[in-house]
Amino acid sequence: MKPIWIVDDDDSIRWVLEKALARENLTTKSFTNARDAMTALQSDTPQVLVSDIRMHGASGLELLQTVKAKHPGLPVIIMTAFSDLDSAVAAFQGGAFEYLAKPFDLDKAVELIRRALDESLRESSVEQTISEAPEILGHAPAMQDVFRAIGRLSQSNVTVLITGESGSGKELVARALHKHSPRSSQPFIALNTAAIPKDLLESELFGHERGAFTGAQTTRRGRFEQAEGGTLFLDEIGDMPFDLQTRLLRVLSDGHFYRVGGHQPMKANVRVIAATHQNLETRVREGLFREDLYHRLNVIRLRLPSLRERREDIPVLAKFFLAQSAKQLGVEVKRLSESALQFLSGLDFPGNVRQLENLCNWITVMAPGQTVEVLDLPQDLLPSGEQGNGMVATSALRPEAELSVSSGTEGNSSHQAHVSFSDRQLHPAQSWIELLEEEAMTMLSQGQPEVIVKLGDKFEAIVIKAALKYTHGRKNDAAVRLGIGRNTITRKIHELGIDGAKDD
């Protein structure tokens, strides 16, 4: 870890901070003026920089400006006297991590530097992650499974079916599969079958001959021809019209197709990767999707987790998208406070990664200040009654949980977010496991008997009710999805007094 730089022309301030940080086993490097620190920045960087705002020669604000130009992610703490509040505000707006009012409490100063240090180490980790994995980001176990699958498929030409909710990154996975395949030097062509009108989709896929229909003044190559030798990605395949499914099946079966209005068979050397957010098995049962085409596409299935299944990736993704958005707009990267990150990690994000990316674009343009707090987020993320920043957003939906946000007022503390659940104040980032642990502690403290039995019954009842709700009361279907036998679910329904079940 790099040292913490202290820049102050006051010998006593430097000495006190050096000794206090040494007790914390943190290394320091001190400068008596901003110019020397600027010179040192040309060949070295600190982990955190602590600087006075008013010194002989260059000011702390000038040093801050230099640091942010070269190292925008480096946390800078500006020290100031009580009478320097205007300058402190200017420093904060200039990108300072925080300001420290003199005279300061030494323990609080060390605590603040510790927070800045944690932020710096996180920023370094994110930058390394982004540089190492620019295609798809994710540390969650579910995403690691996806990465492993891409690796196993890297030298294969097999057809892949990618499933997952809208916005979960299916096209990114398709591009990664192409990039790491033997076809990587050939074209990658993507087509969203749900975005093309039915009467045009056939021509988009297979092309058309001149005069094939009104307006067809020239011969046109379709997506299969454009992707020759490469990969054709068919997004939202579940929405493809039934009659076109037959033509697609023929291409997948024998590799031949005809242009619209054509009589000469065309040979297709194309790897097909399909994706859908729909349940194709259900579409097959409903007669909306050909079963033989489903089996042709479903050679290898790759399921992408929703963002709420990989909440630990939300902070990394948010920082990546904020950096990406700032670069596109040519502005300084905004930082989410810890409470804001925890708040976002507790949301369900029905639009998944795409929704989070849109939110980060909104934050870059609309949120005031460089450090974004909970109440700076779009109003439609916050519960009714909270004022937020008064701006209207369209990028995110309210989470399903009922939230109540309160702001802290201690010192310069950030806003703290809480979520109301069963008449208790809980942090929105709490997982169901943490809630279960808290409930168990409460029951144990009350001396209740058979705690594990009672909690086990509650857990089973909730899961079975959810499965029955998902299957519209079909008991056998629910048993299959839960991975239990029909006799078991029947017995549980009777023992737990669950209503709403019916035989399939």
N, C-alpha and C positions, 0 to 999 in steps of 0.2 A: 504494500500500500504506500502511496506517495505521502509526503509530509503535508502538514497544514501550514500554510503561509500566514504570518501575522505581519501586517503593515501598519506601523504607527510611529510617529515621531516622539511619543511619550515613552521614555524608558521604563517607567513603572508599570504601564499597561502591558507592554511587551513581556516584562519579567513575570508579572502575575499570571498571564495567560500561558506562558511557557511552562511555569511550574505546575499549574493546575492540569494542563494537558499531559505533562510528563507523568503525573500520578495516575493518569488513565492509560498509560503505556502508549501514548500517541506522540509521534515525532513531529517536530515543528521546525520551521525555518523563518527567521525574522528579518524584516527590512525597516529601515528608519525613514524611508520616503517611497513615494509611488514610482518615481523614475527608475529606481533600482529594481523594483519588482517588475516593471514593464520590460526592462532589459533582460531579466532572468526568464521571462515568459518566452523569449525568442528561442530558448534552448531547453526549457524545462516547464513542467506544469505541476501545480499542487493538486491535492485531493479536494481541499476546501481552501478558500481564501477569506481571511478576516482582515478588513481594512478600516482605518479611521476615515472619516469623510473630509476633514479639514486638516491639511498638513502643509508644511513649507514646500513650495514648488507645486507640482501637479497634485490635484485633489483626488480623493477617493472616487468621485464620480468619473473622472477621466480614466482612472485605472479600471473601473467597472466597465466602461465603454470599450476599452481595449480588450479586456478579458472576454466580454460577450462576443466581440467580433471574431476572436480567434477560437474560443472554446465556449460555445453557447450553453453547453450542458454543465459547466463548472459552477457549483454553488458559491455565491459571494455573499458574505455577511458584512453589512456596513455598520460601523460603530458611529454614534453621534451623541452630542450633548442634548439635554432636554430642550434647549432653546433652538435646536436645529431641526424641528419637526418638518418644516417645509422641505429642507434638503433630504430628510429621510424619505418623505413621500416621493420626491424626485428619484431617489435611489431605487425605491421599490418599483416604480414605474419603468425604470431603466433595466430591470431584470434581476435585481438583487434577490437572493433567497429569503433574506429577512434582515431587519435592522435591530441593532442592540443599543439601547439607550444608556448613556453614561450618567452617573455612576451605576454600574450594573452589579447584580448579585452574581458572584462567581459560579455558584452551582448551576444557576439558570443559564449562564453563558456557556458552560461546558455542555449542558444538556442541549442547547441550541446547536452548538458545533457538532455534537453527536448526531442530531437529526440531519444536519447538512451533509455529514459524512455518509450516513446511510443512503441519503438521496443520491450522492455522488457515485457510490458503489452500485446502486441500482441502475443509474444512467449508464455507467460503464458496461454493466451486464447486458442492458438492452442494446447498446450500440454494437457490442460484440455479437449478440444474437442476430441482429439485423444484417450485419455484414456476412455472417456465416450462413444464414438461411433466408435470403431475400425473397424466395418464391412463396413459401408458406411458413407462418410463424405458429409455434405451439409447443408448450412444455407438458401439457396435460397428457396422462397415460393414453387417453382415447386418440389423441393426435399422434402420439408416438406409434400407435398401432397402424395408423394411416401411412406414416412415413415408412414403416417396415414393409407394408404391402407394396408401396411404390417401388421400394428397393427390390423386392422379389420379382416384380413385374417388369423391371427395367430392360431386360433383354428378351422380352416376349412380345409377340404381335397379337396376343389373344384379345378377344372382345371383352370390354369391361363395362359394367353397369354401375354407375355412381348414384347412390341414393342419399337423401338428406334434405333438410328443410331449405326453403328459399333463403338465399343470402349466406349459406354456410360455406361457400367457396368451392362448389363443384367444378366450375370451369378452371380454377387455379390448379386443382388436382389433375384434371384432364391435360392441362398444359404441361404439368410436371411429368405425367406419364409419357407424353410425347417427347419432351426434352431429353429424358433419360432412356429413350428407346432407340433401336437401330434405325428408326425413321426420322431421327431428330434433324437431319439436314434437309428434309423434305417439308412441304407445307403443313401447317396446322390450320384447319378451316373450322370455324365454329358457326353453328346455326341454331337459333332458338326456334323450335318448331311451333311454339305457342304464339310467337310474335308475328308470324307470317299468315296472311289470309289464306283460307283453304284453297281458293282457286289459283293462288300463286305459288303455293308451297311445292307442288309437283315440279313446276318449272325451276324453282330455286334449287331443288335437290338434283334433278336429272338434266336440266337444261332444256332448250327447245330449238327446233329447226325454224328457219325463216318461213313465215306464212302459216305456222302451226295454229295460230289464233289471231284475232284482231289485235293489232299493235305489235305483233312479232315481226318486225321489219328486218331483223338480222338474226343469224344463228347465235345462240347464247350457250356458253358452257355452264353446266350446273356445278353444284358444290362437290359432287363426287369426282368430276373431272378436275376441278381446281385442286382437290386434295390428292391427286394421283401420286402414289408413292409415299404419301404421308398419312396424316390422321384426320379423320372427320369427326368432330364432336357435335352430337345431336342433343341439345339441351331440351328439357321438358318433353321427353319422348312420350310420356303418358298422355299428352294432349294431341298427338298426331291423329289426323282423321283415319277412320277405319280402312277406307279403300286404299289410302297411301301406305298403310301398314303392309298390305299385300305386296306392293311393289318393292318396299324396303326388304321384306323377307326374301324376295327372289334375289336381290343383290347380295344379301348375306349368305344365301344358299349356294349360288353358282358364280357369283362375281360378275354378272352381266346385267345391263339395263339398257333401256331405250330412251333417247331424248323425246320430249313431247312432240308429236308429229313426225317422229323419225321411224325408219324401218331397218336401220343398220344397227345391230347390237354393239354396245360399247363394253369394253372390258374394264373393270374397276379393280385396281390394286390399292386398296385403302383399308386402313385399320379403323374400325368404328368404335368410338367410346360414346356411350349414351348416358344421360342423366335424367333424373326426375325427382320431384318432391312428393309425388303421389305414391300410393301403395298399388303397385302393378298387379299383385295377386288379387286385390279387390276389384280392380278394373277388369281383370280377366273374368272373374266370377260374374260381374255385372254385364259382360258381353261387350265391353267398350275397348278391349285390347285383345289382340289375337294371342292365344296361348302359345302357338308355335313360334311366333315372333318373340314372345317373352322368354322362351327357353333359348332362342338363338342369342338374345342379348345378355341373358343372365348366366354367361359362362363364368365370369368372375365378378362377384358383387363387392363393392367397396362402399361402406356406409360412413358418411361424414357426421360427426357428432354436432349437435346444436351448440350454440355458445353457452347456454345455461348448463350444459354438461361438461364444460371446460372453463369454469369461472376463473380458475387460476391463471388463464391466459389473457383475461380482460386487461389487466394493467399493462402487460407487454404490448398487446395489440393497440391499446389506446395511445401509448407513447410513440409507437411506430407510426400510427396514422396522424398524430399531431405533428410529428417531425416531417412526414411526407407532405401534409397539407401546408405547413409553413414554408417548406422548400418551394412548392408550386406557386405560392403567393408572394414569395420573397420577403417574408416577415420573420420575426423571431419566434422560436418555438415556445408555445405556452405549456405550463406545467400544471398537472392536476394535484391538488393537495391530497394528503393521505385520506382525509375524510371523504373527499370526492371520489377517489379511487375505490374506497371501500363501499361507498354508496352505489357506484356503477357496477361493482362486482356482485351486488345483491339484486340487480335487476334481471329480468328474464330475457330481454332482447328478442322479441318474436321475429324481428328481421335479421337476427344473427349478426355475423361479421359485417355485412353490408350496412346494417343499421348503425353499428358502432362506428364505422368509417364515416358515414354521413354526419353522425353526432360530432365527431372530431373536426370535420370540416366546418360545422356550425360554430363550434367552440373557437376555432382559429379566427373566424371572421367576426363573431358577435360577442363573445365573452369579454367583459372588461378586465383589465389587469393581466399580468403575466402568470400569476398563480390563481388557478380556477378553484373556487370553493363550491360546495353543494348548491347554494342558492344562486350561483352564477349559471347553473345548467338550465336548459330549456324548461319552460313552465310545464309543458306536458309530461315531463318526467317527474315533476313534483306533485304532491297531493293538493287537492283543491283547498284553497284558503291560504296557501303560501304565496307570497308576493314574487319571490325569485328576483330576476333582474328586469322584469317588465317587458321582456322581448318574446315574440311569438316564434315558435319553432315548428317545423313540420317533419323533422328527421327521425323522431323517436316516439314510441307509444308508451303509455303509462303501464308499468308493470302490474301483474295481476294482484300482487300483495298490496294491502292497504298501508300506505306509508304515512308517517308523521315526522316532519323535520323540525328540529329546534336548533337555534344558533347559540354558540357559546360566546361569552363576553369577557372571559378572563384574559387580561393583557391583550396580546395580538393573536390569540388563538383562532384557529379556523373554525368554521361552522361544523357542528357535529350532527350526524344524521342518525335517526332511530326509526325502527319499524314497529308498528303496533300489531301484536299477535296474541290472541287469547287474553286480552286485557293486560298484557305485560309489555314493557318497553324493551325492545330488542334491536340490536344493530342489524341493518339490512344485509350485511355480509355473512351473518351467522348461517351456518348450514343446518340441515335437519339433524345431523349427528350432534352438533352442539346443543340444539334445542332439546334433543332426547336426553343428553347428559344432564342438562339443567333440570328437566322434569324429574329424572331419577334422583338427583340430589335433593330436590324439594320433597319427594315422597319419603326418602330415607330420613331426612331431618324431622319429618312428621311422625316417624315411627310406624309407617304403614306396613302391614305384612304382605308377603308374596309380591314384592315389587316387580321382580322379573316376569312373573306370570301375568300380572296386570298390564305391564307395558307391552309384553309380547302379544297379548290379546288385542290391545289397541292397535299395535303395528299391523298385525295380520288383517284386522278388520278394515283399516284404512286402505291397505294395498288391494285387498279383494274388492272393496267398494269401487276403487279407482278402475280396476280391470273390468268390472261389470259395467261401469259407466262408459268405458271406452268401447266395449263390445255391445253396447245397447242392451245389456241384461243377458246376453247369451252366455250361459254358464260354461258350457264345454269349450267355447272359443276362449273365454277368460282363463280357463284352466291351462289350455295350451300355451297362451301368452305368458302365464306366470310360471310355467315349467312344472306344474303339479298335476296329479291325476284327477280324473273326473270324480272318483269316490272321495278323494281328499277334499276337493273344493265343496262338494255337497255336504260333507260332514262339518266343515268349517262354517259354512253359511248357516247351518242349523245351530251349531254351538254358539256362534257369535251373534245370532239373531239378526242377520243381514237380510234386508228386503230388496226386492227389485230383480231377483234372479229368475231366469226362465230357461227351460231346456232348449237347445238349438234346434 
